[in-house]
Amino acid sequence: MTDYLKMIQERGIGPLDYKMGIEIIEASPERIVGTMPVETNTQAFGILHGGANVVLAELLGSLGAWCHAGGSKRTVGVDINATHHKPARSGKITGVATPVSRGRTMVCYEIVITNEAGERTCTSRITSLILND
């Protein structure tokens, strides 16, 4: 069985992801889980910035695509969207990415982001291409 979490830890995540305090805590092609603090990622009104939700969602969905591709092929996002349901004001948020569809060249993941009370704060979807170069 492939240890995708270990592969991600060895490979690392992007500089922006580190700056935002994102931690990956579970990884497989079927499910990627990560957390991010609210406090250092707020907008002017003291709530989590909507773009911060999208950064978390893009990382989780992109890692899901990369895991689906076996961790050896390059994957690129071609579409992402987010619906913000409820503001997050403190603590950590948790994102869970699960596949909507997985093919040979295209994958789509849904990312559900919740606050510490388990309330859904954002739903996102990302579509990625798997490249063979």
N, CA, C and O atoms as CSV, one atom per row, in Angstrom:
chain,resi,resn,atom,element,x,y,z
A,1,MET,N,N,0.847,-1.182,0.000
A,1,MET,CA,C,0.000,0.000,0.000
A,1,MET,C,C,0.895,1.249,0.000
A,1,MET,O,O,1.848,1.337,0.775
A,2,THR,N,N,0.585,2.190,-0.857
A,2,THR,CA,C,1.371,3.406,-0.980
A,2,THR,C,C,1.084,4.346,0.185
A,2,THR,O,O,-0.074,4.567,0.539
A,3,ASP,N,N,2.132,4.894,0.775
A,3,ASP,CA,C,1.998,5.851,1.861
A,3,ASP,C,C,2.060,7.266,1.271
A,3,ASP,O,O,3.118,7.894,1.233
A,4,TYR,N,N,0.902,7.748,0.814
A,4,TYR,CA,C,0.837,9.054,0.169
A,4,TYR,C,C,1.172,10.187,1.131
A,4,TYR,O,O,1.785,11.172,0.720
A,5,LEU,N,N,0.788,10.074,2.393
A,5,LEU,CA,C,1.099,11.124,3.357
A,5,LEU,C,C,2.617,11.281,3.491
A,5,LEU,O,O,3.130,12.400,3.519
A,6,LYS,N,N,3.322,10.168,3.573
A,6,LYS,CA,C,4.783,10.220,3.666
A,6,LYS,C,C,5.370,10.829,2.393
A,6,LYS,O,O,6.307,11.624,2.466
A,7,MET,N,N,4.832,10.465,1.231
A,7,MET,CA,C,5.306,11.031,-0.029
A,7,MET,C,C,5.124,12.551,-0.044
A,7,MET,O,O,6.007,13.280,-0.496
A,8,ILE,N,N,3.986,13.021,0.446
A,8,ILE,CA,C,3.719,14.466,0.485
A,8,ILE,C,C,4.656,15.144,1.467
A,8,ILE,O,O,5.179,16.221,1.181
A,9,GLN,N,N,4.874,14.535,2.613
A,9,GLN,CA,C,5.776,15.117,3.606
A,9,GLN,C,C,7.193,15.221,3.058
A,9,GLN,O,O,7.884,16.208,3.315
A,10,GLU,N,N,7.634,14.218,2.306
A,10,GLU,CA,C,8.970,14.241,1.721
A,10,GLU,C,C,9.056,15.258,0.585
A,10,GLU,O,O,10.070,15.940,0.440
A,11,ARG,N,N,8.006,15.362,-0.213
A,11,ARG,CA,C,7.956,16.278,-1.356
A,11,ARG,C,C,7.774,17.709,-0.899
A,11,ARG,O,O,8.339,18.634,-1.482
A,12,GLY,N,N,6.975,17.889,0.158
A,12,GLY,CA,C,6.664,19.216,0.665
A,12,GLY,C,C,5.467,19.820,-0.042
A,12,GLY,O,O,5.004,19.315,-1.065
A,13,ILE,N,N,4.973,20.922,0.528
A,13,ILE,CA,C,3.891,21.677,-0.079
A,13,ILE,C,C,4.464,23.012,-0.507
A,13,ILE,O,O,5.636,23.285,-0.248
A,14,GLY,N,N,3.678,23.845,-1.149
A,14,GLY,CA,C,4.181,25.098,-1.690
A,14,GLY,C,C,4.440,26.160,-0.630
A,14,GLY,O,O,3.900,26.080,0.474
A,15,PRO,N,N,5.266,27.159,-0.959
A,15,PRO,CA,C,5.578,28.236,-0.018
A,15,PRO,C,C,4.334,28.964,0.502
A,15,PRO,O,O,4.277,29.299,1.685
A,16,LEU,N,N,3.353,29.212,-0.340
A,16,LEU,CA,C,2.128,29.871,0.119
A,16,LEU,C,C,1.395,28.995,1.131
A,16,LEU,O,O,0.890,29.491,2.138
A,17,ASP,N,N,1.341,27.704,0.863
A,17,ASP,CA,C,0.667,26.767,1.774
A,17,ASP,C,C,1.334,26.779,3.152
A,17,ASP,O,O,0.654,26.745,4.178
A,18,TYR,N,N,2.668,26.826,3.165
A,18,TYR,CA,C,3.395,26.912,4.443
A,18,TYR,C,C,3.080,28.226,5.155
A,18,TYR,O,O,2.829,28.236,6.360
A,19,LYS,N,N,3.093,29.337,4.409
A,19,LYS,CA,C,2.810,30.654,5.006
A,19,LYS,C,C,1.436,30.691,5.651
A,19,LYS,O,O,1.234,31.362,6.664
A,20,MET,N,N,0.490,29.967,5.060
A,20,MET,CA,C,-0.877,29.975,5.564
A,20,MET,C,C,-1.068,28.999,6.717
A,20,MET,O,O,-2.141,28.954,7.319
A,21,GLY,N,N,-0.044,28.223,7.027
A,21,GLY,CA,C,-0.107,27.304,8.165
A,21,GLY,C,C,-0.861,26.018,7.887
A,21,GLY,O,O,-1.356,25.375,8.814
A,22,ILE,N,N,-0.954,25.637,6.627
A,22,ILE,CA,C,-1.692,24.418,6.266
A,22,ILE,C,C,-0.885,23.188,6.663
A,22,ILE,O,O,0.326,23.120,6.451
A,23,GLU,N,N,-1.584,22.221,7.243
A,23,GLU,CA,C,-0.996,20.929,7.586
A,23,GLU,C,C,-1.824,19.830,6.935
A,23,GLU,O,O,-3.050,19.826,7.043
A,24,ILE,N,N,-1.166,18.908,6.266
A,24,ILE,CA,C,-1.840,17.748,5.676
A,24,ILE,C,C,-1.791,16.633,6.719
A,24,ILE,O,O,-0.723,16.280,7.219
A,25,ILE,N,N,-2.969,16.083,7.040
A,25,ILE,CA,C,-2.995,15.065,8.098
A,25,ILE,C,C,-3.446,13.684,7.607
A,25,ILE,O,O,-3.325,12.695,8.329
A,26,GLU,N,N,-3.962,13.624,6.388
A,26,GLU,CA,C,-4.369,12.329,5.817
A,26,GLU,C,C,-4.284,12.452,4.307
A,26,GLU,O,O,-4.631,13.491,3.746
A,27,ALA,N,N,-3.822,11.394,3.645
A,27,ALA,CA,C,-3.689,11.477,2.194
A,27,ALA,C,C,-3.844,10.117,1.527
A,27,ALA,O,O,-3.181,9.146,1.891
A,28,SER,N,N,-4.725,10.073,0.552
A,28,SER,CA,C,-4.901,8.926,-0.330
A,28,SER,C,C,-5.657,9.447,-1.551
A,28,SER,O,O,-6.167,10.567,-1.517
A,29,PRO,N,N,-5.742,8.669,-2.621
A,29,PRO,CA,C,-6.535,9.126,-3.765
A,29,PRO,C,C,-8.017,9.302,-3.427
A,29,PRO,O,O,-8.721,10.047,-4.108
A,30,GLU,N,N,-8.492,8.628,-2.389
A,30,GLU,CA,C,-9.900,8.678,-2.006
A,30,GLU,C,C,-10.230,9.801,-1.029
A,30,GLU,O,O,-11.390,10.193,-0.904
A,31,ARG,N,N,-9.199,10.331,-0.321
A,31,ARG,CA,C,-9.489,11.325,0.716
A,31,ARG,C,C,-8.199,12.035,1.128
A,31,ARG,O,O,-7.210,11.404,1.500
A,32,ILE,N,N,-8.240,13.368,1.051
A,32,ILE,CA,C,-7.136,14.197,1.523
A,32,ILE,C,C,-7.711,15.109,2.605
A,32,ILE,O,O,-8.747,15.741,2.395
A,33,VAL,N,N,-7.051,15.182,3.754
A,33,VAL,CA,C,-7.520,16.024,4.855
A,33,VAL,C,C,-6.403,16.972,5.265
A,33,VAL,O,O,-5.249,16.572,5.417
A,34,GLY,N,N,-6.771,18.238,5.440
A,34,GLY,CA,C,-5.805,19.232,5.890
A,34,GLY,C,C,-6.468,20.256,6.787
A,34,GLY,O,O,-7.684,20.442,6.747
A,35,THR,N,N,-5.650,20.926,7.604
A,35,THR,CA,C,-6.153,21.966,8.495
A,35,THR,C,C,-5.419,23.273,8.220
A,35,THR,O,O,-4.332,23.291,7.643
A,36,MET,N,N,-6.049,24.373,8.654
A,36,MET,CA,C,-5.445,25.695,8.494
A,36,MET,C,C,-5.960,26.603,9.607
A,36,MET,O,O,-7.153,26.582,9.910
A,37,PRO,N,N,-5.078,27.404,10.227
A,37,PRO,CA,C,-5.543,28.328,11.262
A,37,PRO,C,C,-6.339,29.476,10.652
A,37,PRO,O,O,-6.073,29.905,9.529
A,38,VAL,N,N,-7.314,29.965,11.402
A,38,VAL,CA,C,-8.097,31.117,10.961
A,38,VAL,C,C,-7.341,32.407,11.271
A,38,VAL,O,O,-7.244,33.283,10.412
A,39,GLU,N,N,-6.809,32.536,12.476
A,39,GLU,CA,C,-6.271,33.794,12.992
A,39,GLU,C,C,-5.290,34.488,12.057
A,39,GLU,O,O,-5.373,35.707,11.908
A,40,THR,N,N,-4.392,33.796,11.439
A,40,THR,CA,C,-3.384,34.441,10.591
A,40,THR,C,C,-3.837,34.601,9.145
A,40,THR,O,O,-3.067,35.061,8.302
A,41,ASN,N,N,-5.067,34.229,8.854
A,41,ASN,CA,C,-5.572,34.253,7.472
A,41,ASN,C,C,-6.895,35.001,7.339
A,41,ASN,O,O,-7.752,34.627,6.539
A,42,THR,N,N,-7.050,36.052,8.124
A,42,THR,CA,C,-8.313,36.802,8.115
A,42,THR,C,C,-8.249,37.987,7.164
A,42,THR,O,O,-7.175,38.430,6.756
A,43,GLN,N,N,-9.437,38.488,6.823
A,43,GLN,CA,C,-9.535,39.717,6.046
A,43,GLN,C,C,-9.818,40.875,6.997
A,43,GLN,O,O,-9.812,40.684,8.213
A,44,ALA,N,N,-10.064,42.055,6.474
A,44,ALA,CA,C,-10.173,43.282,7.280
A,44,ALA,C,C,-11.274,43.233,8.339
A,44,ALA,O,O,-11.196,43.967,9.325
A,45,PHE,N,N,-12.283,42.404,8.169
A,45,PHE,CA,C,-13.405,42.353,9.101
A,45,PHE,C,C,-13.250,41.271,10.171
A,45,PHE,O,O,-14.185,41.008,10.928
A,46,GLY,N,N,-12.059,40.636,10.238
A,46,GLY,CA,C,-11.777,39.684,11.297
A,46,GLY,C,C,-12.279,38.273,11.075
A,46,GLY,O,O,-12.265,37.457,11.997
A,47,ILE,N,N,-12.721,37.976,9.865
A,47,ILE,CA,C,-13.151,36.609,9.557
A,47,ILE,C,C,-12.194,36.013,8.524
A,47,ILE,O,O,-11.441,36.732,7.867
A,48,LEU,N,N,-12.239,34.704,8.396
A,48,LEU,CA,C,-11.362,34.025,7.443
A,48,LEU,C,C,-11.578,34.591,6.043
A,48,LEU,O,O,-12.710,34.717,5.577
A,49,HIS,N,N,-10.495,34.921,5.395
A,49,HIS,CA,C,-10.542,35.448,4.031
A,49,HIS,C,C,-11.057,34.359,3.086
A,49,HIS,O,O,-10.622,33.211,3.173
A,50,GLY,N,N,-11.969,34.705,2.194
A,50,GLY,CA,C,-12.503,33.729,1.242
A,50,GLY,C,C,-11.413,33.114,0.381
A,50,GLY,O,O,-11.479,31.934,0.034
A,51,GLY,N,N,-10.415,33.909,0.038
A,51,GLY,CA,C,-9.298,33.383,-0.753
A,51,GLY,C,C,-8.501,32.342,0.005
A,51,GLY,O,O,-7.918,31.445,-0.603
A,52,ALA,N,N,-8.468,32.450,1.335
A,52,ALA,CA,C,-7.768,31.444,2.143
A,52,ALA,C,C,-8.470,30.087,2.018
A,52,ALA,O,O,-7.819,29.045,1.945
A,53,ASN,N,N,-9.803,30.116,1.996
A,53,ASN,CA,C,-10.550,28.875,1.764
A,53,ASN,C,C,-10.133,28.247,0.440
A,53,ASN,O,O,-9.943,27.035,0.348
A,54,VAL,N,N,-9.993,29.081,-0.576
A,54,VAL,CA,C,-9.668,28.574,-1.915
A,54,VAL,C,C,-8.237,28.028,-1.957
A,54,VAL,O,O,-7.974,27.034,-2.634
A,55,VAL,N,N,-7.312,28.673,-1.236
A,55,VAL,CA,C,-5.942,28.151,-1.184
A,55,VAL,C,C,-5.937,26.749,-0.565
A,55,VAL,O,O,-5.296,25.838,-1.089
A,56,LEU,N,N,-6.649,26.585,0.546
A,56,LEU,CA,C,-6.735,25.266,1.179
A,56,LEU,C,C,-7.385,24.258,0.238
A,56,LEU,O,O,-6.882,23.147,0.069
A,57,ALA,N,N,-8.492,24.642,-0.367
A,57,ALA,CA,C,-9.206,23.737,-1.271
A,57,ALA,C,C,-8.342,23.339,-2.466
A,57,ALA,O,O,-8.321,22.173,-2.860
A,58,GLU,N,N,-7.635,24.305,-3.038
A,58,GLU,CA,C,-6.812,23.986,-4.207
A,58,GLU,C,C,-5.695,23.022,-3.845
A,58,GLU,O,O,-5.407,22.092,-4.598
A,59,LEU,N,N,-5.067,23.238,-2.701
A,59,LEU,CA,C,-4.007,22.314,-2.291
A,59,LEU,C,C,-4.564,20.908,-2.099
A,59,LEU,O,O,-3.990,19.945,-2.609
A,60,LEU,N,N,-5.666,20.774,-1.377
A,60,LEU,CA,C,-6.212,19.443,-1.094
A,60,LEU,C,C,-6.657,18.736,-2.372
A,60,LEU,O,O,-6.347,17.562,-2.574
A,61,GLY,N,N,-7.380,19.446,-3.230
A,61,GLY,CA,C,-7.830,18.845,-4.489
A,61,GLY,C,C,-6.673,18.501,-5.407
A,61,GLY,O,O,-6.688,17.465,-6.071
A,62,SER,N,N,-5.666,19.369,-5.446
A,62,SER,CA,C,-4.493,19.102,-6.285
A,62,SER,C,C,-3.711,17.901,-5.773
A,62,SER,O,O,-3.224,17.091,-6.561
A,63,LEU,N,N,-3.592,17.786,-4.463
A,63,LEU,CA,C,-2.915,16.609,-3.903
A,63,LEU,C,C,-3.710,15.339,-4.181
A,63,LEU,O,O,-3.128,14.286,-4.443
A,64,GLY,N,N,-5.040,15.435,-4.125
A,64,GLY,CA,C,-5.864,14.281,-4.474
A,64,GLY,C,C,-5.609,13.836,-5.906
A,64,GLY,O,O,-5.476,12.642,-6.177
A,65,ALA,N,N,-5.541,14.803,-6.828
A,65,ALA,CA,C,-5.264,14.481,-8.233
A,65,ALA,C,C,-3.883,13.852,-8.379
A,65,ALA,O,O,-3.709,12.882,-9.117
A,66,TRP,N,N,-2.910,14.408,-7.674
A,66,TRP,CA,C,-1.544,13.892,-7.725
A,66,TRP,C,C,-1.481,12.462,-7.185
A,66,TRP,O,O,-0.810,11.608,-7.764
A,67,CYS,N,N,-2.178,12.204,-6.078
A,67,CYS,CA,C,-2.224,10.842,-5.535
A,67,CYS,C,C,-2.906,9.895,-6.520
A,67,CYS,O,O,-2.425,8.785,-6.748
A,68,HIS,N,N,-4.028,10.328,-7.106
A,68,HIS,CA,C,-4.736,9.492,-8.081
A,68,HIS,C,C,-3.813,9.129,-9.250
A,68,HIS,O,O,-3.871,8.021,-9.783
A,69,ALA,N,N,-2.966,10.079,-9.632
A,69,ALA,CA,C,-2.040,9.850,-10.745
A,69,ALA,C,C,-0.817,9.051,-10.313
A,69,ALA,O,O,0.110,8.869,-11.102
A,70,GLY,N,N,-0.802,8.576,-9.083
A,70,GLY,CA,C,0.272,7.728,-8.601
A,70,GLY,C,C,1.448,8.475,-8.001
A,70,GLY,O,O,2.455,7.865,-7.643
A,71,GLY,N,N,1.329,9.783,-7.888
A,71,GLY,CA,C,2.412,10.568,-7.306
A,71,GLY,C,C,3.604,10.739,-8.224
A,71,GLY,O,O,4.671,11.168,-7.786
A,72,SER,N,N,3.430,10.403,-9.510
A,72,SER,CA,C,4.572,10.479,-10.424
A,72,SER,C,C,4.314,11.388,-11.625
A,72,SER,O,O,5.255,11.760,-12.327
A,73,LYS,N,N,3.071,11.746,-11.869
A,73,LYS,CA,C,2.752,12.590,-13.018
A,73,LYS,C,C,2.434,14.004,-12.558
A,73,LYS,O,O,2.047,14.234,-11.412
A,74,ARG,N,N,2.605,14.937,-13.470
A,74,ARG,CA,C,2.281,16.324,-13.174
A,74,ARG,C,C,0.783,16.524,-13.341
A,74,ARG,O,O,0.184,16.031,-14.296
A,75,THR,N,N,0.189,17.243,-12.412
A,75,THR,CA,C,-1.240,17.572,-12.498
A,75,THR,C,C,-1.380,19.087,-12.427
A,75,THR,O,O,-0.623,19.755,-11.722
A,76,VAL,N,N,-2.348,19.625,-13.156
A,76,VAL,CA,C,-2.591,21.066,-13.160
A,76,VAL,C,C,-4.083,21.325,-13.021
A,76,VAL,O,O,-4.906,20.677,-13.668
A,77,GLY,N,N,-4.414,22.277,-12.172
A,77,GLY,CA,C,-5.809,22.671,-12.011
A,77,GLY,C,C,-6.269,23.486,-13.205
A,77,GLY,O,O,-5.529,24.331,-13.709
A,78,VAL,N,N,-7.485,23.236,-13.657
A,78,VAL,CA,C,-8.042,23.999,-14.781
A,78,VAL,C,C,-9.304,24.759,-14.386
A,78,VAL,O,O,-9.747,25.639,-15.124
A,79,ASP,N,N,-9.890,24.434,-13.235
A,79,ASP,CA,C,-11.089,25.127,-12.782
A,79,ASP,C,C,-11.229,24.928,-11.281
A,79,ASP,O,O,-11.006,23.833,-10.765
A,80,ILE,N,N,-11.603,26.004,-10.582
A,80,ILE,CA,C,-11.892,25.899,-9.156
A,80,ILE,C,C,-13.009,26.883,-8.830
A,80,ILE,O,O,-13.077,27.974,-9.395
A,81,ASN,N,N,-13.876,26.484,-7.916
A,81,ASN,CA,C,-14.912,27.404,-7.442
A,81,ASN,C,C,-15.113,27.170,-5.954
A,81,ASN,O,O,-14.701,26.147,-5.407
A,82,ALA,N,N,-15.751,28.134,-5.313
A,82,ALA,CA,C,-15.997,28.017,-3.874
A,82,ALA,C,C,-17.289,28.746,-3.523
A,82,ALA,O,O,-17.565,29.837,-4.021
A,83,THR,N,N,-18.058,28.124,-2.665
A,83,THR,CA,C,-19.241,28.747,-2.086
A,83,THR,C,C,-18.988,28.882,-0.596
A,83,THR,O,O,-18.741,27.890,0.091
A,84,HIS,N,N,-19.048,30.111,-0.095
A,84,HIS,CA,C,-18.797,30.390,1.315
A,84,HIS,C,C,-20.140,30.410,2.043
A,84,HIS,O,O,-20.987,31.261,1.769
A,85,HIS,N,N,-20.329,29.476,2.965
A,85,HIS,CA,C,-21.609,29.309,3.638
A,85,HIS,C,C,-21.707,30.062,4.958
A,85,HIS,O,O,-22.768,30.575,5.314
A,86,LYS,N,N,-20.600,30.122,5.676
A,86,LYS,CA,C,-20.624,30.675,7.033
A,86,LYS,C,C,-19.218,31.176,7.359
A,86,LYS,O,O,-18.237,30.523,7.006
A,87,PRO,N,N,-19.106,32.328,8.028
A,87,PRO,CA,C,-17.750,32.822,8.337
A,87,PRO,C,C,-17.088,32.004,9.441
A,87,PRO,O,O,-17.744,31.517,10.362
A,88,ALA,N,N,-15.781,31.871,9.323
A,88,ALA,CA,C,-14.979,31.273,10.389
A,88,ALA,C,C,-14.254,32.422,11.077
A,88,ALA,O,O,-13.659,33.271,10.413
A,89,ARG,N,N,-14.302,32.451,12.417
A,89,ARG,CA,C,-13.756,33.585,13.167
A,89,ARG,C,C,-12.529,33.254,14.016
A,89,ARG,O,O,-11.752,34.143,14.362
A,90,SER,N,N,-12.358,31.978,14.349
A,90,SER,CA,C,-11.232,31.605,15.203
A,90,SER,C,C,-10.956,30.114,15.067
A,90,SER,O,O,-11.702,29.381,14.419
A,91,GLY,N,N,-9.870,29.687,15.691
A,91,GLY,CA,C,-9.530,28.269,15.689
A,91,GLY,C,C,-8.951,27.793,14.374
A,91,GLY,O,O,-8.275,28.541,13.668
A,92,LYS,N,N,-9.223,26.553,14.057
A,92,LYS,CA,C,-8.742,25.947,12.816
A,92,LYS,C,C,-9.938,25.511,11.984
A,92,LYS,O,O,-10.994,25.158,12.509
A,93,ILE,N,N,-9.742,25.545,10.682
A,93,ILE,CA,C,-10.716,24.924,9.785
A,93,ILE,C,C,-10.107,23.634,9.269
A,93,ILE,O,O,-8.886,23.478,9.228
A,94,THR,N,N,-10.967,22.717,8.877
A,94,THR,CA,C,-10.530,21.436,8.333
A,94,THR,C,C,-11.165,21.249,6.970
A,94,THR,O,O,-12.371,21.434,6.806
A,95,GLY,N,N,-10.348,20.882,5.992
A,95,GLY,CA,C,-10.844,20.590,4.654
A,95,GLY,C,C,-10.708,19.112,4.359
A,95,GLY,O,O,-9.698,18.488,4.685
A,96,VAL,N,N,-11.739,18.559,3.737
A,96,VAL,CA,C,-11.728,17.149,3.332
A,96,VAL,C,C,-12.054,17.091,1.847
A,96,VAL,O,O,-13.136,17.495,1.422
A,97,ALA,N,N,-11.115,16.588,1.071
A,97,ALA,CA,C,-11.291,16.464,-0.377
A,97,ALA,C,C,-11.615,15.015,-0.724
A,97,ALA,O,O,-10.899,14.093,-0.333
A,98,THR,N,N,-12.703,14.831,-1.462
A,98,THR,CA,C,-13.089,13.498,-1.933
A,98,THR,C,C,-13.387,13.579,-3.435
A,98,THR,O,O,-13.852,14.610,-3.921
A,99,PRO,N,N,-13.121,12.505,-4.160
A,99,PRO,CA,C,-13.305,12.565,-5.610
A,99,PRO,C,C,-14.774,12.595,-6.022
A,99,PRO,O,O,-15.622,11.908,-5.452
A,100,VAL,N,N,-15.039,13.411,-7.025
A,100,VAL,CA,C,-16.333,13.407,-7.705
A,100,VAL,C,C,-16.218,12.471,-8.898
A,100,VAL,O,O,-17.106,11.658,-9.152
A,101,SER,N,N,-15.105,12.595,-9.633
A,101,SER,CA,C,-14.823,11.684,-10.752
A,101,SER,C,C,-13.316,11.609,-10.932
A,101,SER,O,O,-12.595,12.580,-10.702
A,102,ARG,N,N,-12.849,10.419,-11.352
A,102,ARG,CA,C,-11.419,10.210,-11.582
A,102,ARG,C,C,-11.240,9.407,-12.853
A,102,ARG,O,O,-11.642,8.246,-12.943
A,103,GLY,N,N,-10.634,10.046,-13.822
A,103,GLY,CA,C,-10.360,9.374,-15.085
A,103,GLY,C,C,-8.870,9.282,-15.342
A,103,GLY,O,O,-8.058,9.546,-14.455
A,104,ARG,N,N,-8.513,8.905,-16.565
A,104,ARG,CA,C,-7.092,8.789,-16.925
A,104,ARG,C,C,-6.425,10.149,-17.072
A,104,ARG,O,O,-5.251,10.307,-16.739
A,105,THR,N,N,-7.181,11.142,-17.575
A,105,THR,CA,C,-6.577,12.443,-17.851
A,105,THR,C,C,-7.237,13.600,-17.107
A,105,THR,O,O,-6.693,14.704,-17.103
A,106,MET,N,N,-8.373,13.389,-16.488
A,106,MET,CA,C,-9.057,14.460,-15.776
A,106,MET,C,C,-9.660,13.927,-14.483
A,106,MET,O,O,-10.231,12.837,-14.447
A,107,VAL,N,N,-9.522,14.717,-13.425
A,107,VAL,CA,C,-10.094,14.365,-12.123
A,107,VAL,C,C,-10.811,15.580,-11.556
A,107,VAL,O,O,-10.475,16.722,-11.869
A,108,CYS,N,N,-11.800,15.313,-10.721
A,108,CYS,CA,C,-12.553,16.380,-10.076
A,108,CYS,C,C,-12.742,15.992,-8.608
A,108,CYS,O,O,-13.176,14.883,-8.297
A,109,TYR,N,N,-12.408,16.924,-7.715
A,109,TYR,CA,C,-12.559,16.701,-6.277
A,109,TYR,C,C,-13.472,17.757,-5.675
A,109,TYR,O,O,-13.427,18.926,-6.058
A,110,GLU,N,N,-14.307,17.330,-4.723
A,110,GLU,CA,C,-15.092,18.246,-3.912
A,110,GLU,C,C,-14.374,18.397,-2.582
A,110,GLU,O,O,-13.905,17.420,-1.998
A,111,ILE,N,N,-14.296,19.638,-2.112
A,111,ILE,CA,C,-13.640,19.914,-0.846
A,111,ILE,C,C,-14.657,20.555,0.086
A,111,ILE,O,O,-15.209,21.611,-0.223
A,112,VAL,N,N,-14.907,19.923,1.223
A,112,VAL,CA,C,-15.823,20.447,2.241
A,112,VAL,C,C,-14.962,20.974,3.379
A,112,VAL,O,O,-14.144,20.249,3.946
A,113,ILE,N,N,-15.160,22.249,3.704
A,113,ILE,CA,C,-14.400,22.900,4.765
A,113,ILE,C,C,-15.339,23.168,5.937
A,113,ILE,O,O,-16.430,23.712,5.765
A,114,THR,N,N,-14.896,22.777,7.134
A,114,THR,CA,C,-15.717,22.944,8.334
A,114,THR,C,C,-14.919,23.666,9.421
A,114,THR,O,O,-13.688,23.674,9.413
A,115,ASN,N,N,-15.660,24.274,10.361
A,115,ASN,CA,C,-15.025,24.897,11.517
A,115,ASN,C,C,-14.856,23.851,12.618
A,115,ASN,O,O,-15.187,22.681,12.426
A,116,GLU,N,N,-14.342,24.275,13.767
A,116,GLU,CA,C,-14.086,23.324,14.852
A,116,GLU,C,C,-15.357,22.727,15.437
A,116,GLU,O,O,-15.309,21.681,16.084
A,117,ALA,N,N,-16.499,23.385,15.215
A,117,ALA,CA,C,-17.780,22.846,15.677
A,117,ALA,C,C,-18.361,21.852,14.672
A,117,ALA,O,O,-19.441,21.307,14.897
A,118,GLY,N,N,-17.653,21.615,13.568
A,118,GLY,CA,C,-18.136,20.691,12.549
A,118,GLY,C,C,-19.127,21.302,11.584
A,118,GLY,O,O,-19.746,20.589,10.794
A,119,GLU,N,N,-19.286,22.636,11.639
A,119,GLU,CA,C,-20.229,23.308,10.746
A,119,GLU,C,C,-19.552,23.606,9.410
A,119,GLU,O,O,-18.409,24.062,9.373
A,120,ARG,N,N,-20.259,23.346,8.326
A,120,ARG,CA,C,-19.709,23.604,6.999
A,120,ARG,C,C,-19.595,25.111,6.783
A,120,ARG,O,O,-20.573,25.847,6.918
A,121,THR,N,N,-18.399,25.552,6.449
A,121,THR,CA,C,-18.170,26.971,6.189
A,121,THR,C,C,-17.955,27.260,4.710
A,121,THR,O,O,-18.176,28.384,4.258
A,122,CYS,N,N,-17.525,26.254,3.953
A,122,CYS,CA,C,-17.248,26.445,2.527
A,122,CYS,C,C,-17.315,25.103,1.803
A,122,CYS,O,O,-16.948,24.063,2.350
A,123,THR,N,N,-17.788,25.152,0.571
A,123,THR,CA,C,-17.738,23.992,-0.323
A,123,THR,C,C,-17.025,24.440,-1.585
A,123,THR,O,O,-17.355,25.480,-2.155
A,124,SER,N,N,-16.053,23.664,-2.020
A,124,SER,CA,C,-15.291,23.997,-3.216
A,124,SER,C,C,-15.209,22.777,-4.123
A,124,SER,O,O,-15.404,21.643,-3.686
A,125,ARG,N,N,-14.918,23.034,-5.390
A,125,ARG,CA,C,-14.714,21.940,-6.348
A,125,ARG,C,C,-13.569,22.342,-7.263
A,125,ARG,O,O,-13.514,23.473,-7.746
A,126,ILE,N,N,-12.652,21.405,-7.497
A,126,ILE,CA,C,-11.543,21.653,-8.400
A,126,ILE,C,C,-11.460,20.535,-9.429
A,126,ILE,O,O,-11.630,19.359,-9.107
A,127,THR,N,N,-11.196,20.923,-10.666
A,127,THR,CA,C,-10.971,19.989,-11.756
A,127,THR,C,C,-9.517,20.130,-12.187
A,127,THR,O,O,-9.028,21.243,-12.382
A,128,SER,N,N,-8.825,19.000,-12.337
A,128,SER,CA,C,-7.404,19.000,-12.704
A,128,SER,C,C,-7.168,18.055,-13.869
A,128,SER,O,O,-7.861,17.052,-14.039
A,129,LEU,N,N,-6.165,18.407,-14.667
A,129,LEU,CA,C,-5.709,17.546,-15.745
A,129,LEU,C,C,-4.496,16.767,-15.266
A,129,LEU,O,O,-3.687,17.270,-14.487
A,130,ILE,N,N,-4.379,15.536,-15.740
A,130,ILE,CA,C,-3.192,14.715,-15.490
A,130,ILE,C,C,-2.374,14.742,-16.776
A,130,ILE,O,O,-2.849,14.323,-17.832
A,131,LEU,N,N,-1.141,15.239,-16.681
A,131,LEU,CA,C,-0.281,15.377,-17.855
A,131,LEU,C,C,0.730,14.250,-17.907
A,131,LEU,O,O,1.201,13.784,-16.870
A,132,ASN,N,N,1.063,13.814,-19.100
A,132,ASN,CA,C,1.979,12.694,-19.267
A,132,ASN,C,C,3.386,13.131,-19.660
A,132,ASN,O,O,4.153,12.330,-20.194
A,133,ASP,N,N,3.737,14.399,-19.402
A,133,ASP,CA,C,5.064,14.854,-19.821
A,133,ASP,C,C,6.110,14.692,-18.768
A,133,ASP,O,O,7.270,15.036,-18.992
